[in-house]
Amino acid sequence: MLRYFTFKLCSFGCYVGKKKIPKLIHRWLNPISIAYWFMDDGSLKWKNKSKAVRICTDNFNKKEVEQCVAILNNKFNLFTILYFF
């Protein structure tokens, strides 16, 4: 018999009400965590027409998303833009 267990990291998933980006996100973002984030909430912007990607952040407030944009720009030298739809 196979058993499957999952574990929850409270740093990212234990919240009540609205999701929040952790205040220390700059310490946890690294190339591997960005890859996981893209695989979970990312997509190609225009398939076969652009090399741009999109990461969905619609459950976070503008200030939190702006914080992530700044970290991606400064820490990883990634060109990021904030869009609201």
C-alpha positions as CSV (number, residue, x, y, z in Angstrom):
1,M,0.0,0.0,0.0
2,L,1.3,3.4,-1.0
3,R,0.8,6.4,1.3
4,Y,1.2,9.9,0.2
5,F,1.8,12.8,2.6
6,T,2.1,16.5,2.0
7,F,3.4,19.2,4.3
8,K,2.5,22.8,4.4
9,L,5.2,25.5,4.8
10,C,3.6,28.1,7.0
11,S,5.8,30.8,5.6
12,F,3.8,30.8,2.5
13,G,0.5,29.1,3.1
14,C,-0.8,29.5,6.7
15,Y,-3.0,32.5,6.6
16,V,-6.5,33.5,7.6
17,G,-8.4,35.7,5.2
18,K,-6.4,37.5,2.4
19,K,-3.0,36.2,1.3
20,K,0.0,38.3,2.2
21,I,3.5,38.3,0.8
22,P,5.9,37.7,3.8
23,K,7.9,40.7,4.9
24,L,11.2,38.8,4.5
25,I,10.4,37.6,0.9
26,H,13.7,39.2,-0.2
27,R,15.6,36.5,1.8
28,W,13.6,33.6,0.4
29,L,13.5,34.5,-3.3
30,N,16.2,32.7,-5.2
31,P,16.4,31.2,-8.7
32,I,14.8,28.0,-7.5
33,S,11.9,29.6,-5.6
34,I,11.3,31.9,-8.7
35,A,11.1,28.8,-10.9
36,Y,8.6,27.2,-8.5
37,W,6.6,30.4,-8.5
38,F,6.6,30.5,-12.3
39,M,5.5,26.9,-12.5
40,D,2.6,27.5,-10.1
41,D,1.4,31.0,-11.2
42,G,3.3,31.8,-14.4
43,S,2.7,31.6,-18.1
44,L,4.2,32.8,-21.4
45,K,3.0,36.2,-22.2
46,W,2.3,35.6,-25.9
47,K,3.2,32.1,-27.1
48,N,5.7,32.1,-30.0
49,K,5.6,36.0,-30.2
50,S,7.6,37.1,-27.2
51,K,10.1,35.8,-24.7
52,A,8.2,37.6,-21.9
53,V,6.6,35.7,-19.0
54,R,3.7,36.6,-16.7
55,I,3.3,35.7,-13.0
56,C,-0.1,36.0,-11.6
57,T,-0.2,38.1,-8.4
58,D,-3.9,39.1,-8.3
59,N,-4.5,38.0,-4.7
60,F,-1.9,40.4,-3.3
61,N,-2.2,44.2,-2.8
62,K,-0.4,46.7,-5.0
63,K,2.2,47.6,-2.4
64,E,3.2,43.9,-2.0
65,V,3.4,43.4,-5.7
66,E,5.5,46.5,-6.1
67,Q,7.9,45.1,-3.4
68,C,8.3,41.9,-5.4
69,V,8.9,43.9,-8.6
70,A,11.6,45.8,-6.9
71,I,13.3,42.7,-5.6
72,L,13.2,41.0,-9.0
73,N,14.6,44.1,-10.6
74,N,17.3,44.8,-8.0
75,K,18.4,41.4,-6.7
76,F,18.1,39.4,-10.0
77,N,18.5,42.1,-12.6
78,L,15.2,41.0,-14.2
79,F,13.2,43.6,-16.2
80,T,9.7,43.5,-14.6
81,I,6.6,45.6,-15.1
82,L,3.5,45.8,-13.0
83,Y,0.2,45.5,-14.9
84,F,-3.3,45.9,-13.5
85,F,-6.2,44.5,-15.4
